[in-house]
C-alpha cells in the first residue's frame, strides 16, 4: 500500500524527463542583421540625429563610418587638418567585420570619370569579405556632375546581382529635407534617408 504513491510520483517524473524537448536548451535567438554604413558628409547627419540612428538600428546591428570629405576610392579632401580614408580603404580595413550588408553613400566630392572603377573595386572587396548584399545610394542631382555619377551607379549596379540601388535622388525630389546647400540633410532628411534604405537592407541580407 505504502509503495503506491511513490510509484506514481516516479512515473510522473519519468514522463516529464522524457517528454519531447525536456532537458534541451532553449533555441538561441536569431542574430540581428549586421550592417556597415560607409558614407561622406551627406549621410553623416546620422551621426547627429539620434532619432534617425534609433530608427535605422531597429532589428539591425549597425556600424556607421561616415566621414566629411570622403571619396569613393581616391584620396579625400582635407577637413579640420585630416584627410579621411576612402570608402574603399574603409571597406578593405573592415574586411569580414563588415557584416551581412554594406550601405554606400559616397560621391559628392569627386569626378564621375573615376567612379566606375572605384565602384567595381569596392564591390569586389566587399563581396570577397563575405558581404551578402550592398545597398548603393544615388546622389541628389543638384548639378550635371551628380547626374553623371548616378548614371554610373545605375549602369554598374545592373552588372552585380548583390547590388541594390536606393534612389535617393528620386525619393527626395521636391522634399524640404535639406540645408541651404540643397545637399546636406536636416533632421527630417536624415530620417527620410533611413526610411529609404531600411527595406533594401533587409532585402539585401536575404538575396534570392
C-alpha positions as a Markdown table, in Angstrom:
| # | Residue | x | y | z |
|---|---|---|---|---|
| 1 | Unk | 0.0 | 0.0 | 0.0 |
| 2 | Unk | 2.7 | 2.5 | 1.0 |
| 3 | Unk | 4.6 | 2.0 | -2.3 |
| 4 | Unk | 1.7 | 3.1 | -4.4 |
| 5 | Unk | 2.1 | 6.9 | -4.1 |
| 6 | Unk | 5.9 | 6.7 | -4.6 |
| 7 | Unk | 5.4 | 4.7 | -7.7 |
| 8 | Unk | 3.0 | 7.2 | -9.1 |
| 9 | Unk | 5.5 | 10.1 | -8.4 |
| 10 | Unk | 8.3 | 8.1 | -10.1 |
| 11 | Unk | 6.2 | 7.6 | -13.2 |
| 12 | Unk | 5.2 | 11.3 | -13.4 |
| 13 | Unk | 8.9 | 12.3 | -13.1 |
| 14 | Unk | 9.9 | 9.9 | -15.8 |
| 15 | Unk | 7.2 | 11.1 | -18.1 |
| 16 | Unk | 8.4 | 14.7 | -17.6 |
| 17 | Unk | 12.1 | 13.8 | -18.1 |
| 18 | Unk | 11.5 | 12.0 | -21.4 |
| 19 | Unk | 8.9 | 14.4 | -22.8 |
| 20 | Unk | 9.8 | 16.0 | -26.2 |
| 21 | Unk | 12.2 | 18.8 | -25.6 |
| 22 | Unk | 12.7 | 18.1 | -21.9 |
| 23 | Unk | 16.1 | 18.9 | -20.7 |
| 24 | Unk | 17.0 | 20.5 | -24.1 |
| 25 | Unk | 18.5 | 24.0 | -24.1 |
| 26 | Unk | 16.2 | 26.8 | -25.4 |
| 27 | Unk | 16.8 | 27.7 | -29.0 |
| 28 | Unk | 19.3 | 30.5 | -29.4 |
| 29 | Unk | 17.7 | 33.8 | -30.6 |
| 30 | Unk | 18.5 | 34.6 | -34.2 |
| 31 | Unk | 21.3 | 37.2 | -34.6 |
| 32 | Unk | 20.3 | 40.6 | -36.0 |
| 33 | Unk | 21.4 | 41.5 | -39.5 |
| 34 | Unk | 24.8 | 43.2 | -39.2 |
| 35 | Unk | 25.2 | 46.4 | -41.3 |
| 36 | Unk | 28.1 | 48.7 | -42.1 |
| 37 | Unk | 27.1 | 52.2 | -43.5 |
| 38 | Unk | 30.0 | 53.9 | -45.2 |
| 39 | Unk | 29.5 | 57.4 | -46.4 |
| 40 | Unk | 30.6 | 61.0 | -46.7 |
| 41 | Unk | 29.3 | 64.2 | -45.2 |
| 42 | Unk | 25.8 | 64.0 | -46.6 |
| 43 | Unk | 24.7 | 60.8 | -44.7 |
| 44 | Unk | 27.0 | 62.0 | -41.8 |
| 45 | Unk | 23.9 | 63.8 | -40.4 |
| 46 | Unk | 23.1 | 60.4 | -39.0 |
| 47 | Unk | 25.9 | 61.0 | -36.5 |
| 48 | Unk | 24.0 | 63.9 | -35.1 |
| 49 | Unk | 20.3 | 62.8 | -35.4 |
| 50 | Unk | 19.7 | 60.3 | -32.6 |
| 51 | Unk | 16.1 | 59.5 | -33.8 |
| 52 | Unk | 17.4 | 58.5 | -37.2 |
| 53 | Unk | 20.0 | 56.3 | -35.7 |
| 54 | Unk | 17.4 | 54.6 | -33.5 |
| 55 | Unk | 15.1 | 54.1 | -36.5 |
| 56 | Unk | 18.0 | 52.6 | -38.5 |
| 57 | Unk | 19.0 | 50.2 | -35.7 |
| 58 | Unk | 15.6 | 48.5 | -35.2 |
| 59 | Unk | 16.2 | 44.8 | -35.7 |
| 60 | Unk | 19.7 | 45.5 | -37.0 |
| 61 | Unk | 23.3 | 45.7 | -35.7 |
| 62 | Unk | 24.6 | 48.9 | -37.3 |
| 63 | Unk | 28.1 | 50.4 | -37.6 |
| 64 | Unk | 28.4 | 53.9 | -39.0 |
| 65 | Unk | 31.5 | 55.0 | -40.8 |
| 66 | Unk | 30.6 | 58.4 | -42.1 |
| 67 | Unk | 33.3 | 61.0 | -42.8 |
| 68 | Unk | 33.4 | 64.5 | -44.1 |
| 69 | Unk | 35.4 | 64.9 | -47.4 |
| 70 | Unk | 35.4 | 61.2 | -48.1 |
| 71 | Unk | 35.7 | 59.9 | -51.7 |
| 72 | Unk | 34.9 | 56.5 | -53.1 |
| 73 | Unk | 38.4 | 55.1 | -54.0 |
| 74 | Unk | 40.7 | 58.1 | -54.2 |
| 75 | Unk | 42.3 | 60.4 | -51.6 |
| 76 | Unk | 39.8 | 62.6 | -49.9 |
| 77 | Unk | 39.9 | 66.3 | -49.3 |
| 78 | Unk | 41.4 | 67.8 | -46.2 |
| 79 | Unk | 38.9 | 68.6 | -43.3 |
| 80 | Unk | 39.9 | 70.0 | -40.0 |
| 81 | Unk | 43.6 | 69.0 | -40.5 |
| 82 | Unk | 42.9 | 65.4 | -41.6 |
| 83 | Unk | 42.2 | 63.5 | -44.7 |
| 84 | Unk | 39.6 | 60.7 | -44.3 |
| 85 | Unk | 40.2 | 57.2 | -45.7 |
| 86 | Unk | 38.4 | 56.5 | -48.9 |
| 87 | Unk | 35.3 | 54.3 | -48.8 |
| 88 | Unk | 37.4 | 51.5 | -50.5 |
| 89 | Unk | 40.0 | 51.8 | -47.8 |
| 90 | Unk | 37.4 | 51.7 | -45.1 |
| 91 | Unk | 35.9 | 48.5 | -46.6 |
| 92 | Unk | 39.3 | 46.8 | -47.0 |
| 93 | Unk | 40.2 | 47.7 | -43.4 |
| 94 | Unk | 37.0 | 46.3 | -42.0 |
| 95 | Unk | 37.1 | 43.0 | -44.0 |
| 96 | Unk | 34.9 | 40.3 | -42.5 |
| 97 | Unk | 33.7 | 42.8 | -39.8 |
| 98 | Unk | 31.6 | 44.5 | -42.5 |
| 99 | Unk | 28.9 | 42.0 | -41.7 |
| 100 | Unk | 25.9 | 41.0 | -43.8 |
| 101 | Unk | 25.1 | 44.2 | -45.6 |
| 102 | Unk | 27.1 | 47.2 | -46.7 |
| 103 | Unk | 25.4 | 50.6 | -47.4 |
| 104 | Unk | 27.4 | 53.0 | -49.6 |
| 105 | Unk | 26.5 | 56.7 | -49.8 |
| 106 | Unk | 29.6 | 58.5 | -51.3 |
| 107 | Unk | 30.3 | 60.6 | -54.4 |
| 108 | Unk | 29.7 | 64.3 | -53.7 |
| 109 | Unk | 33.4 | 65.1 | -53.5 |
| 110 | Unk | 34.7 | 63.6 | -56.8 |
| 111 | Unk | 34.6 | 63.4 | -60.5 |
| 112 | Unk | 32.3 | 60.9 | -62.2 |
| 113 | Unk | 35.0 | 59.7 | -64.5 |
| 114 | Unk | 36.8 | 57.8 | -61.7 |
| 115 | Unk | 33.7 | 56.5 | -60.1 |
| 116 | Unk | 33.1 | 53.4 | -62.1 |
| 117 | Unk | 36.5 | 51.8 | -61.5 |
| 118 | Unk | 36.2 | 52.7 | -57.8 |
| 119 | Unk | 32.7 | 51.1 | -57.6 |
| 120 | Unk | 34.0 | 47.9 | -59.1 |
| 121 | Unk | 36.9 | 47.7 | -56.7 |
| 122 | Unk | 34.7 | 48.3 | -53.7 |
| 123 | Unk | 32.1 | 45.7 | -54.7 |
| 124 | Unk | 34.8 | 43.1 | -55.3 |
| 125 | Unk | 36.4 | 43.8 | -51.9 |
| 126 | Unk | 33.1 | 43.8 | -50.0 |
| 127 | Unk | 31.8 | 40.5 | -51.6 |
| 128 | Unk | 35.2 | 38.9 | -51.0 |
| 129 | Unk | 34.9 | 39.8 | -47.3 |
| 130 | Unk | 31.6 | 37.9 | -47.1 |
| 131 | Unk | 29.0 | 40.7 | -47.6 |
| 132 | Unk | 25.7 | 39.3 | -48.8 |
| 133 | Unk | 24.4 | 42.5 | -50.4 |
| 134 | Unk | 25.3 | 46.1 | -51.0 |
| 135 | Unk | 22.8 | 49.0 | -50.9 |
| 136 | Unk | 24.1 | 51.8 | -53.0 |
| 137 | Unk | 22.6 | 55.3 | -52.6 |
| 138 | Unk | 22.3 | 57.6 | -55.5 |
| 139 | Unk | 23.3 | 61.3 | -55.2 |
| 140 | Unk | 20.9 | 64.2 | -55.2 |
| 141 | Unk | 21.2 | 65.6 | -58.7 |
| 142 | Unk | 21.8 | 69.2 | -58.0 |
| 143 | Unk | 24.2 | 69.6 | -60.9 |
| 144 | Unk | 25.3 | 67.8 | -64.1 |
| 145 | Unk | 28.2 | 66.1 | -62.3 |
| 146 | Unk | 26.0 | 64.3 | -59.9 |
| 147 | Unk | 23.7 | 63.2 | -62.7 |
| 148 | Unk | 26.7 | 61.7 | -64.4 |
| 149 | Unk | 27.7 | 59.9 | -61.2 |
| 150 | Unk | 24.2 | 58.5 | -60.8 |
| 151 | Unk | 24.3 | 57.2 | -64.4 |
| 152 | Unk | 27.4 | 55.2 | -63.5 |
| 153 | Unk | 25.8 | 53.9 | -60.3 |
| 154 | Unk | 22.7 | 52.7 | -62.1 |
| 155 | Unk | 24.5 | 51.1 | -65.0 |
| 156 | Unk | 27.2 | 49.4 | -62.9 |
| 157 | Unk | 24.7 | 48.1 | -60.4 |
| 158 | Unk | 23.0 | 46.2 | -63.2 |
| 159 | Unk | 26.1 | 44.1 | -63.5 |
| 160 | Unk | 26.1 | 42.9 | -59.9 |
| 161 | Unk | 23.3 | 40.8 | -58.5 |
| 162 | Unk | 24.5 | 41.8 | -55.0 |
| 163 | Unk | 23.9 | 45.5 | -55.5 |
| 164 | Unk | 20.6 | 47.2 | -54.7 |
| 165 | Unk | 20.1 | 50.8 | -55.7 |
| 166 | Unk | 18.5 | 53.2 | -53.2 |
| 167 | Unk | 17.4 | 56.0 | -55.5 |
| 168 | Unk | 17.8 | 59.0 | -53.1 |
| 169 | Unk | 17.5 | 61.4 | -56.0 |
| 170 | Unk | 14.0 | 60.3 | -56.9 |
| 171 | Unk | 12.9 | 59.7 | -53.3 |
| 172 | Unk | 14.0 | 63.2 | -52.1 |
| 173 | Unk | 12.8 | 65.2 | -55.1 |
| 174 | Unk | 10.9 | 68.3 | -54.0 |
| 175 | Unk | 11.2 | 67.5 | -50.3 |
| 176 | Unk | 12.2 | 70.0 | -47.6 |
| 177 | Unk | 14.9 | 67.7 | -46.2 |
| 178 | Unk | 18.0 | 69.8 | -46.9 |
| 179 | Unk | 20.1 | 72.6 | -45.6 |
| 180 | Unk | 20.8 | 75.7 | -47.6 |
| 181 | Unk | 23.2 | 73.9 | -50.0 |
| 182 | Unk | 20.4 | 71.6 | -51.1 |
| 183 | Unk | 22.6 | 68.5 | -50.3 |
| 184 | Unk | 23.3 | 68.1 | -46.6 |
| 185 | Unk | 20.4 | 66.7 | -44.6 |
| 186 | Unk | 18.3 | 68.3 | -41.9 |
| 187 | Unk | 16.7 | 66.1 | -39.2 |
| 188 | Unk | 13.8 | 65.2 | -41.4 |
| 189 | Unk | 16.2 | 64.4 | -44.2 |
| 190 | Unk | 18.2 | 62.0 | -42.0 |
| 191 | Unk | 15.1 | 60.1 | -41.0 |
| 192 | Unk | 13.9 | 60.0 | -44.7 |
| 193 | Unk | 17.3 | 58.5 | -45.8 |
| 194 | Unk | 16.8 | 55.8 | -43.2 |
| 195 | Unk | 13.3 | 55.1 | -44.3 |
| 196 | Unk | 14.6 | 54.6 | -47.9 |
| 197 | Unk | 17.5 | 52.3 | -47.1 |
| 198 | Unk | 16.0 | 50.1 | -44.4 |
| 199 | Unk | 13.7 | 47.9 | -46.6 |
| 200 | Unk | 16.6 | 47.4 | -49.0 |
| 201 | Unk | 18.9 | 46.4 | -46.2 |
| 202 | Unk | 16.6 | 43.5 | -45.3 |
| 203 | Unk | 16.2 | 42.6 | -48.9 |
| 204 | Unk | 20.0 | 42.6 | -49.5 |
| 205 | Unk | 20.6 | 40.4 | -46.4 |
| 206 | Unk | 18.4 | 37.6 | -47.9 |
| 207 | Unk | 19.3 | 37.6 | -51.6 |
| 208 | Unk | 17.1 | 35.3 | -53.7 |
